[in-house]
Amino acid sequence: MAHSSRSIIYVLYNANASLIGKLDYAVKKLRASPENSPCSACDLTHGGLRLTETKDWTTTKEKIPATVKQLHRDELSQELLTFISQNGLRYPMVLGQQPSGPLQVLLTSEDLSTVSKDHTAFLSLLFQRAEEKNWKDRLADPLVRQLPEWITPGRITLAALNAGLIACMLSSIPMYKHWALGFWALNRLLDCFDGSLARSRGAATELGGFLDLLGDFIVYSLLPIFIGIGQERLTATSIGWVAVAALEASFHINNFILFYIAAVASKRKDGELTSVTMTPALVEGFEAGLCFTIMLIWPSMITLWSWLMSLAVAIGIVQRVLILMPVLQRLDEKSVQPSQKSQ
């Protein structure tokens, strides 16, 4: 997100500003369960049915380096209405716009539902999405907008997976080491393009996100193994497979923690859990890609790279566990209290 007052953040409510609109929202809010709020943006800024903004939201707005505009559905400009319609977006949402730039989706209604009760988690997620839009979409948008319609995000995801698998196979053949590095670079490039193309066409889907992550996990899991096989073929000696196994184990443990948090967060709608997933780790997407690139460039040091990478991932695991355990304990206490009161 550019640190400029001319940048705009639009917080769009799932309600109308008219008196009838406010009454309609109040009725829906009273009838809805706490887990299914009709407008999580209203919960974020007004704490539900309050007529004035909460102090927490006022403080949060001051931390956003952009102009924040909060609009109801009947207050939107034609530009906003057209963008929302063309992209099939659901209210509420948060949009962003750089000076003289196009509108971009920063937080969807699903995103808002997970952070509406935690302003720290909201800011973390907002800044993360804004940074992703800045460097990834700025690089990819000019290119993906030139792609013909028959090139879809799903086909790019499939091409990325194929390039990754080819990189894995070639890395096991020492004489094709440079080709393996080339196909790995192609995998990383296409991995940036599929999401940017989906967002630019308003075609982002949950299935597409799932397949994108699945492809990444498959390639990430296979690449160290195939590099190790290549080194054994080259040297005719056994490499440090314990190091590779430790790296694979660290991946699985880290992914288990993230998936468990996501599962509980979707059930509890708790912002604290989202803040745990937003906690920066030593090895995330970019860092993992860089580590694998180093492995492909210097495969003879696969044992060392595997130990170092598994150690870095392990540090992130410990960090998240230490943060997560108190959060889960507080959630358990909240669940016990209502049952004790009913008794």
Phi, psi and chi 1 to 4 in degrees:
 res  aa     phi    psi   chi1   chi2   chi3   chi4
   1 MET       -  127.2 -174.8 -174.2  -55.2      -
   2 ALA   -69.2  136.2      -      -      -      -
   3 HIS   -83.1   72.5  -71.6 -123.2      -      -
   4 SER  -141.3  138.6  167.1      -      -      -
   5 SER   -69.2  -13.6   58.8      -      -      -
   6 ARG   -81.4  -15.9  -66.2  177.3  -63.0  168.6
   7 SER   -70.3  148.7  -61.2      -      -      -
   8 ILE  -126.1  134.7  -57.8  174.6      -      -
   9 ILE  -111.6  120.8  -62.2  -65.6      -      -
  10 TYR  -101.0  118.4  -65.8   98.8      -      -
  11 VAL   -99.9  110.7  178.8      -      -      -
  12 LEU  -107.0  121.1  -53.7 -175.6      -      -
  13 TYR   -83.7  155.4  -61.9  116.1      -      -
  14 ASN   -94.7   57.6 -173.9   27.2      -      -
  15 ALA  -164.2  160.6      -      -      -      -
  16 ASN   -99.1  154.8  -69.5  -34.7      -      -
  17 ALA   -83.2  -15.3      -      -      -      -
  18 SER   -67.2  165.1   64.1      -      -      -
  19 LEU   -60.4  -43.7  177.1   59.1      -      -
  20 ILE   -63.3  -39.0  -65.5  177.4      -      -
  21 GLY   -63.0  -41.3      -      -      -      -
  22 LYS   -66.6  -40.9  -68.3  177.8  179.5  177.6
  23 LEU   -64.4  -40.7  -69.5  173.8      -      -
  24 ASP   -62.0  -42.1  178.2   63.3      -      -
  25 TYR   -64.8  -41.6  167.6   71.5      -      -
  26 ALA   -60.6  -41.7      -      -      -      -
  27 VAL   -63.8  -46.0  171.5      -      -      -
  28 LYS   -62.6  -38.5  -69.8  179.7  179.3  177.5
  29 LYS   -66.2  -42.5  179.3   65.5  175.8  176.6
  30 LEU   -68.2  -31.9  -68.8  171.2      -      -
  31 ARG   -84.4  -19.6  -64.8  176.8   60.6 -175.8
  32 ALA   -82.6  153.2      -      -      -      -
  33 SER   -77.8  159.6   64.5      -      -      -
  34 PRO   -58.3  -28.2  -23.9   33.9      -      -
  35 GLU   -82.8  -11.0  -64.2   77.8   19.4      -
  36 ASN  -129.7   62.8  -64.8  -67.8      -      -
  37 SER   -67.2  138.6  174.0      -      -      -
  38 PRO   -70.2  -18.6   24.9  -34.4      -      -
  39 CYS  -151.7   94.2 -179.6      -      -      -
  40 SER   -68.0  -22.8   49.8      -      -      -
  41 ALA   -68.0  -36.7      -      -      -      -
  42 CYS   -64.1  -40.4  -58.4      -      -      -
  43 ASP   -62.1  -39.3  -61.6  -25.1      -      -
  44 LEU   -65.9  -46.0  176.7   72.6      -      -
  45 THR   -93.1  -30.8   61.8      -      -      -
  46 HIS  -120.6    0.6  -70.9   69.5      -      -
  47 GLY    67.9   26.0      -      -      -      -
  48 GLY   109.6 -105.5      -      -      -      -
  49 LEU  -102.2    7.8  -71.7  172.6      -      -
  50 ARG   -65.0  146.7  -69.0  168.9   52.0  117.0
  51 LEU   -85.1  -18.8  -64.8  177.9      -      -
  52 THR  -115.9  157.2   57.8      -      -      -
  53 GLU   -69.1  148.0  -64.8  178.4    5.5      -
  54 THR   -75.3  157.8   63.7      -      -      -
  55 LYS   -63.9  -34.2  -68.9 -177.8  179.4 -180.0
  56 ASP   -61.5  -41.5  -73.6  -20.9      -      -
  57 TRP   -69.2  -38.5  173.3 -115.6      -      -
  58 THR   -60.2  -41.9  -58.8      -      -      -
  59 THR   -66.5  -40.6  -57.5      -      -      -
  60 THR   -63.4  -42.8  -62.4      -      -      -
  61 LYS   -59.4  -35.9  -80.8 -160.3  -61.7 -175.2
  62 GLU   -66.6  -20.5  -66.1  173.2   -6.9      -
  63 LYS   -89.2   -6.8  -62.4  177.3 -178.3  178.4
  64 ILE   -91.5  116.6  -60.5  175.5      -      -
  65 PRO   -77.8   55.9   30.5  -35.2      -      -
  66 ALA  -163.3  166.8      -      -      -      -
  67 THR   -78.3  124.5  -60.2      -      -      -
  68 VAL  -100.4  121.4  179.0      -      -      -
  69 LYS  -115.4  124.0  -66.3 -172.3  177.7 -177.7
  70 GLN  -106.8  117.4  -60.9  159.5 -138.9      -
  71 LEU  -129.5  144.0  -58.9  173.3      -      -
  72 HIS   -89.6  169.6  -64.4   80.6      -      -
  73 ARG   -61.2  -32.5  -70.5 -178.8  -53.8 -165.3
  74 ASP   -89.7   12.2   53.4   -3.7      -      -
  75 GLU  -116.3    7.5  -62.1  174.9  -36.9      -
  76 LEU   -81.9  145.2  -55.3 -173.3      -      -
  77 SER   -73.5  166.6   65.7      -      -      -
  78 GLN   -64.4  -34.0 -171.0   57.9   49.9      -
  79 GLU   -61.8  -45.1  178.9 -173.2   16.1      -
  80 LEU   -66.5  -43.9  -71.5  168.8      -      -
  81 LEU   -60.8  -42.5  -70.5  170.9      -      -
  82 THR   -65.0  -43.7  -59.5      -      -      -
  83 PHE   -61.8  -44.8  178.3   80.7      -      -
  84 ILE   -65.1  -41.9  -67.2  168.1      -      -
  85 SER   -66.9  -46.1  174.7      -      -      -
  86 GLN   -64.5  -30.4  -71.6  179.1  -15.7      -
  87 ASN   -98.0    1.0  -70.0  -81.9      -      -
  88 GLY    58.9   40.4      -      -      -      -
  89 LEU   -84.9  154.0  -58.1  174.3      -      -
  90 ARG  -110.8  139.7  -67.3 -164.6  -58.6  126.0
  91 TYR   -77.3  150.8  -64.1   94.2      -      -
  92 PRO   -80.3  172.2   32.6  -36.6      -      -
  93 MET  -163.9  170.2   71.2 -164.1   78.0      -
  94 VAL  -126.8  123.5  175.9      -      -      -
  95 LEU  -111.3  157.1  -54.6 -179.9      -      -
  96 GLY  -131.2  152.8      -      -      -      -
  97 GLN  -148.5  119.7 -171.6  170.6   34.5      -
  98 GLN   -78.0  160.0  -63.5  -78.5   -4.3      -
  99 PRO   -54.0  124.4  -25.6   34.5      -      -
 100 SER    62.1   15.9  -56.5      -      -      -
 101 GLY  -105.4  171.7      -      -      -      -
 102 PRO   -78.1  161.9   30.1  -34.6      -      -
 103 LEU   -68.8  146.0  -73.3  164.2      -      -
 104 GLN  -138.1  145.2  -65.8 -179.1  -43.0      -
 105 VAL   -82.5  120.7 -179.8      -      -      -
 106 LEU   -98.2  -47.9  -63.9 -179.6      -      -
 107 LEU  -134.1  129.0  -60.2  179.3      -      -
 108 THR   -85.2  175.7   64.3      -      -      -
 109 SER   -61.4  -36.2   59.0      -      -      -
 110 GLU   -66.1  -40.7  -69.1   79.2    8.7      -
 111 ASP   -61.2  -46.3  -65.9  -31.7      -      -
 112 LEU   -62.0  -35.5  -80.4  171.3      -      -
 113 SER   -64.5  -24.3   67.9      -      -      -
 114 THR   -88.2  -16.7   65.2      -      -      -
 115 VAL  -123.3    5.2  -63.1      -      -      -
 116 SER   -65.5  -20.3   60.0      -      -      -
 117 LYS  -104.2    5.2  -62.0  177.8 -177.8  178.0
 118 ASP  -140.0  102.3 -172.4  -29.0      -      -
 119 HIS   -69.2  -29.3  -70.4   80.5      -      -
 120 THR   -65.7  -44.6  -60.2      -      -      -
 121 ALA   -64.4  -37.2      -      -      -      -
 122 PHE   -60.2  -48.0  166.1   77.6      -      -
 123 LEU   -63.5  -41.6  -79.6  176.5      -      -
 124 SER   -60.8  -47.0  -63.4      -      -      -
 125 LEU   -68.2  -40.0 -174.4   57.7      -      -
 126 LEU   -61.7  -47.3  178.9   68.8      -      -
 127 PHE   -66.3  -37.9  -70.3  155.6      -      -
 128 GLN   -62.5  -47.5  176.4 -175.6  -33.6      -
 129 ARG   -64.4  -38.4  -65.8  -68.4  171.4   79.0
 130 ALA   -65.5  -40.4      -      -      -      -
 131 GLU   -64.9  -41.0  -71.4  -60.4  -35.8      -
 132 GLU   -60.7  -43.4  -70.7  174.1   -5.9      -
 133 LYS   -62.8  -38.5  -59.5  -73.9 -176.4 -178.1
 134 ASN   -61.9  -58.5  -92.4   -6.5      -      -
 135 TRP   -86.7  -35.6   77.0  -91.5      -      -
 136 LYS   -76.4  -54.4  -80.5 -171.8  176.5  180.0
 137 ASP   -71.7  -30.6  -72.9   -8.6      -      -
 138 ARG   -64.2  -37.2  -81.7 -172.2  176.7 -177.7
 139 LEU   -75.1  -40.3  -69.8  174.4      -      -
 140 ALA   -87.5  -32.9      -      -      -      -
 141 ASP   -53.8  -48.5  -88.0   -4.7      -      -
 142 PRO   -59.0  -30.1  -23.7   35.1      -      -
 143 LEU   -82.5  -46.7  -63.3  174.2      -      -
 144 VAL   -67.5  -26.9  -60.7      -      -      -
 145 ARG   -69.8  -16.5  -68.2 -177.6 -176.3  -82.6
 146 GLN   -91.3   -6.0  -54.5  -58.9  -41.4      -
 147 LEU   -74.1  141.0  -64.2  176.4      -      -
 148 PRO   -66.8  160.5   22.6  -32.1      -      -
 149 GLU   -62.7  -29.0  -71.8  -63.1  -39.3      -
 150 TRP   -71.2  -16.7   63.6  -91.3      -      -
 151 ILE   -86.1  105.5  -62.0 -179.6      -      -
 152 THR  -102.7  161.5   62.8      -      -      -
 153 PRO   -56.5  -38.9  -26.4   35.0      -      -
 154 GLY   -62.7  -39.6      -      -      -      -
 155 ARG   -68.8  -34.4  -71.7  175.2  175.9  171.9
 156 ILE   -68.0  -39.2  -66.2 -179.3      -      -
 157 THR   -60.6  -43.3  -60.8      -      -      -
 158 LEU   -64.7  -41.0  179.8   60.1      -      -
 159 ALA   -63.9  -39.0      -      -      -      -
 160 ALA   -62.6  -43.2      -      -      -      -
 161 LEU   -62.4  -44.6  174.0   59.5      -      -
 162 ASN   -61.7  -42.4  -72.5  -27.0      -      -
 163 ALA   -63.4  -38.5      -      -      -      -
 164 GLY   -66.3  -42.6      -      -      -      -
 165 LEU   -65.8  -38.8  -67.3  175.7      -      -
 166 ILE   -64.1  -40.9  -67.4  172.5      -      -
 167 ALA   -59.8  -40.9      -      -      -      -
 168 CYS   -61.8  -49.4  -69.7      -      -      -
 169 MET   -63.4  -42.6  -70.3 -175.0  -71.4      -
 170 LEU   -68.3  -29.3  -68.4  177.5      -      -
 171 SER   -68.4  -16.6   67.0      -      -      -
 172 SER   -87.0   -2.1   68.3      -      -      -
 173 ILE  -116.6  102.6  -52.9  173.3      -      -
 174 PRO   -49.8  -38.6  -28.2   36.1      -      -
 175 MET   -69.6  -14.2   63.9 -176.7  -63.7      -
 176 TYR  -108.5   24.1  -66.9  139.4      -      -
 177 LYS   -57.1  -43.4 -179.5 -177.9   75.7  170.3
 178 HIS   -68.9  -34.4  -61.7  -61.5      -      -
 179 TRP   -66.5  -37.5  -78.6   99.7      -      -
 180 ALA   -60.9  -43.0      -      -      -      -
 181 LEU   -63.8  -38.4 -175.2   60.1      -      -
 182 GLY   -64.6  -44.6      -      -      -      -
 183 PHE   -69.2  -31.7  -85.1   97.9      -      -
 184 TRP   -64.9  -42.2  167.6 -111.2      -      -
 185 ALA   -62.5  -38.5      -      -      -      -
 186 LEU   -64.9  -39.9  178.8   60.5      -      -
 187 ASN   -59.3  -45.5  167.2  -90.6      -      -
 188 ARG   -66.5  -38.2  -66.3  -65.5   83.1 -152.2
 189 LEU   -65.8  -48.1 -178.8   64.9      -      -
 190 LEU   -65.2  -31.9  -67.4  173.4      -      -
 191 ASP   -64.1  -29.9 -171.3   60.7      -      -
 192 CYS   -75.5  -34.0  -69.3      -      -      -
 193 PHE   -74.5  -36.2  -80.5    1.6      -      -
 194 ASP   -64.2  -42.7   55.5   -1.0      -      -
 195 GLY   -67.7  -41.0      -      -      -      -
 196 SER   -64.1  -40.2  -64.9      -      -      -
 197 LEU   -65.9  -41.5  180.0   61.5      -      -
 198 ALA   -62.4  -43.0      -      -      -      -
 199 ARG   -69.2  -39.1  -72.8 -173.5  -70.3  -88.0
 200 SER   -67.6  -28.8   68.4      -      -      -
 201 ARG   -97.6    0.7  -67.3 -178.5  179.9  177.1
 202 GLY    65.3   31.9      -      -      -      -
 203 ALA  -112.8   18.4      -      -      -      -
 204 ALA   -68.1  129.8      -      -      -      -
 205 THR  -132.4  159.8   63.2      -      -      -
 206 GLU   -64.3  -39.1  -62.8  -64.0  -21.4      -
 207 LEU   -62.7  -42.5  176.7   60.1      -      -
 208 GLY   -62.3  -42.5      -      -      -      -
 209 GLY   -63.1  -39.5      -      -      -      -
 210 PHE   -63.1  -47.9  165.5   74.2      -      -
 211 LEU   -65.3  -35.1  -66.4  175.4      -      -
 212 ASP   -62.5  -48.3 -174.3   24.1      -      -
 213 LEU   -66.3  -39.3  -77.8  174.7      -      -
 214 LEU   -59.8  -44.6  177.6   62.4      -      -
 215 GLY   -61.3  -42.2      -      -      -      -
 216 ASP   -60.8  -46.3  -74.2  -16.2      -      -
 217 PHE   -65.0  -37.7  -73.1  158.4      -      -
 218 ILE   -62.6  -49.5  -69.6  173.0      -      -
 219 VAL   -66.7  -43.8  174.4      -      -      -
 220 TYR   -60.5  -36.4  -76.9    9.7      -      -
 221 SER   -73.1  -36.9  -63.1      -      -      -
 222 LEU   -82.9  -32.4  -67.6  178.1      -      -
 223 LEU   -59.3  -49.1 -169.6   57.2      -      -
 224 PRO   -60.5  -35.6  -18.7   31.0      -      -
 225 ILE   -64.8  -46.0  -62.6  172.3      -      -
 226 PHE   -69.7  -34.9  -82.8   88.0      -      -
 227 ILE   -62.6  -40.7  -66.9  174.8      -      -
 228 GLY   -62.6  -41.8      -      -      -      -
 229 ILE   -61.4  -40.9  -67.3  172.7      -      -
 230 GLY   -62.5  -39.3      -      -      -      -
 231 GLN   -68.9  -36.3  -78.4  -52.1  -69.3      -
 232 GLU   -65.1  -38.8  -74.9 -160.5  -17.9      -
 233 ARG   -65.6  -35.8  -72.0  176.3  173.1  173.7
 234 LEU   -74.7  -42.9  179.3   64.9      -      -
 235 THR   -98.5  -13.1   62.0      -      -      -
 236 ALA    60.6   23.4      -      -      -      -
 237 THR  -130.8  157.5   58.0      -      -      -
 238 SER   -75.8  138.1  179.5      -      -      -
 239 ILE   -90.5 -179.1   66.8  159.1      -      -
 240 GLY   -81.2   80.3      -      -      -      -
 241 TRP   -66.3  -22.8  -75.8  109.6      -      -
 242 VAL   -62.4  -38.4  173.8      -      -      -
 243 ALA   -65.3  -42.9      -      -      -      -
 244 VAL   -64.4  -41.3  176.6      -      -      -
 245 ALA   -63.0  -39.7      -      -      -      -
 246 ALA   -63.4  -39.2      -      -      -      -
 247 LEU   -64.2  -45.9  177.3   58.3      -      -
 248 GLU   -61.6  -41.9  -63.1  -72.8  -21.1      -
 249 ALA   -63.2  -40.2      -      -      -      -
 250 SER   -63.2  -37.3   69.8      -      -      -
 251 PHE   -59.8  -49.4  -73.1  163.0      -      -
 252 HIS   -65.5  -40.4  -64.9  -46.6      -      -
 253 ILE   -66.2  -44.1  -63.9  170.2      -      -
 254 ASN   -62.1  -43.8 -173.5   58.5      -      -
 255 ASN   -66.3  -36.9  -68.3  -25.4      -      -
 256 PHE   -59.6  -44.2  158.7   73.0      -      -
 257 ILE   -62.3  -46.1  -67.2  171.9      -      -
 258 LEU   -64.6  -41.7  -67.0  175.9      -      -
 259 PHE   -69.0  -35.8  -72.1  152.4      -      -
 260 TYR   -65.9  -43.2 -175.2   83.2      -      -
 261 ILE   -60.0  -44.2  -65.6  172.2      -      -
 262 ALA   -62.5  -40.1      -      -      -      -
 263 ALA   -65.7  -44.1      -      -      -      -
 264 VAL   -69.6  -39.5  176.8      -      -      -
 265 ALA   -63.0  -38.4      -      -      -      -
 266 SER   -67.5  -27.9   66.0      -      -      -
 267 LYS   -84.4  -38.8 -178.6  172.9   63.4  175.6
 268 ARG   -93.2  -19.5  -65.6  -67.0 -169.1   99.1
 269 LYS    54.4   47.9  -56.8  -67.9 -176.4 -176.9
 270 ASP  -107.2  124.2 -169.6  -86.8      -      -
 271 GLY   -67.5  -29.8      -      -      -      -
 272 GLU   -59.9  -38.2  -99.6 -167.5  -59.7      -
 273 LEU   -65.4  -39.2  -73.2  167.3      -      -
 274 THR   -63.1  -36.6  -57.0      -      -      -
 275 SER   -64.8  -29.1   66.4      -      -      -
 276 VAL   -66.1  -44.5  176.4      -      -      -
 277 THR   -67.3  -26.2   61.8      -      -      -
 278 MET   -80.7  -10.1  -67.0  -61.6  105.0      -
 279 THR   -62.4  121.4  -57.6      -      -      -
 280 PRO   -62.0  138.2  -19.5   31.8      -      -
 281 ALA  -112.4  164.6      -      -      -      -
 282 LEU   -63.4  -36.6  -77.0  178.8      -      -
 283 VAL  -120.9  110.2  178.1      -      -      -
 284 GLU  -121.5 -158.0  -64.1 -174.7  -19.4      -
 285 GLY   -57.2  -52.2      -      -      -      -
 286 PHE   -64.6  -45.1  174.8   78.7      -      -
 287 GLU   -63.9  -38.8  -67.9   80.7    7.0      -
 288 ALA   -62.6  -44.9      -      -      -      -
 289 GLY   -60.0  -39.7      -      -      -      -
 290 LEU   -66.0  -42.2 -179.1   60.9      -      -
 291 CYS   -62.2  -42.7  -71.9      -      -      -
 292 PHE   -67.9  -33.7  -72.4  129.6      -      -
 293 THR   -63.1  -42.2  -58.2      -      -      -
 294 ILE   -62.5  -40.1  -67.4  173.4      -      -
 295 MET   -60.2  -40.6  -74.9 -174.8 -174.7      -
 296 LEU   -70.9  -32.0  -75.3  165.7      -      -
 297 ILE   -75.0  -40.4  -65.2  174.6      -      -
 298 TRP  -123.1   68.5  -68.6  -71.1      -      -
 299 PRO   -65.1  -21.7   24.7  -34.1      -      -
 300 SER   -65.3  -16.8   60.2      -      -      -
 301 MET  -106.5   28.2  -58.1  175.9   67.4      -
 302 ILE   -56.4  -37.5  178.4   67.5      -      -
 303 THR   -64.1  -47.1  -58.3      -      -      -
 304 LEU   -63.4  -47.6  174.9   61.6      -      -
 305 TRP   -61.0  -38.6  -56.9  140.0      -      -
 306 SER   -65.1  -43.6  -65.2      -      -      -
 307 TRP   -62.9  -45.3  -81.4  125.0      -      -
 308 LEU   -64.3  -43.0  -69.0  175.3      -      -
 309 MET   -68.8  -40.8 -169.0  172.9  179.4      -
 310 SER   -65.0  -35.5   59.8      -      -      -
 311 LEU   -64.7  -43.2  176.6   61.4      -      -
 312 ALA   -64.4  -41.9      -      -      -      -
 313 VAL   -65.2  -39.6  175.8      -      -      -
 314 ALA   -62.6  -38.1      -      -      -      -
 315 ILE   -61.2  -42.4  -68.1  173.4      -      -
 316 GLY   -64.0  -36.6      -      -      -      -
 317 ILE   -63.2  -48.8  -69.7  170.9      -      -
 318 VAL   -61.4  -41.2  172.6      -      -      -
 319 GLN   -60.1  -46.6  179.3 -174.1   13.7      -
 320 ARG   -69.7  -37.9  -75.1 -162.7  170.0  107.3
 321 VAL   -62.9  -43.1  168.6      -      -      -
 322 LEU   -63.7  -33.9  -68.1  176.6      -      -
 323 ILE   -78.4  -36.3  -61.7  172.9      -      -
 324 LEU   -72.2  -40.5  176.0   62.6      -      -
 325 MET   -57.8  -47.8  -71.3 -179.2   65.1      -
 326 PRO   -62.5  -34.8  -21.5   33.3      -      -
 327 VAL   -64.2  -45.5  174.3      -      -      -
 328 LEU   -65.4  -35.5  -67.8  177.5      -      -
 329 GLN   -63.8  -40.9  -72.4  175.2  -15.3      -
 330 ARG   -65.4  -38.3  -75.3 -166.4  -69.3  -88.5
 331 LEU   -63.9  -40.1  -71.7  176.4      -      -
 332 ASP   -64.3  -38.9  -70.9  -23.6      -      -
 333 GLU   -65.3  -39.0  -69.7  170.0    0.7      -
 334 LYS   -63.4  -34.2  -68.9  178.4 -177.6  177.9
 335 SER   -74.3  -31.8  -61.1      -      -      -
 336 VAL   -75.3  -37.6  170.9      -      -      -
 337 GLN   -58.2  -48.6  -72.0  172.5   -2.1      -
 338 PRO   -61.2  -37.4  -24.0   34.8      -      -
 339 SER   -67.9  -34.4   62.7      -      -      -
 340 GLN   -69.4  -37.6  -70.6  177.9  -19.3      -
 341 LYS   -65.8  -37.0  -71.2 -179.8 -179.9 -179.5
 342 SER   -66.9  -25.3   63.8      -      -      -
 343 GLN   -78.2      -  -66.3  174.4   -4.2      -
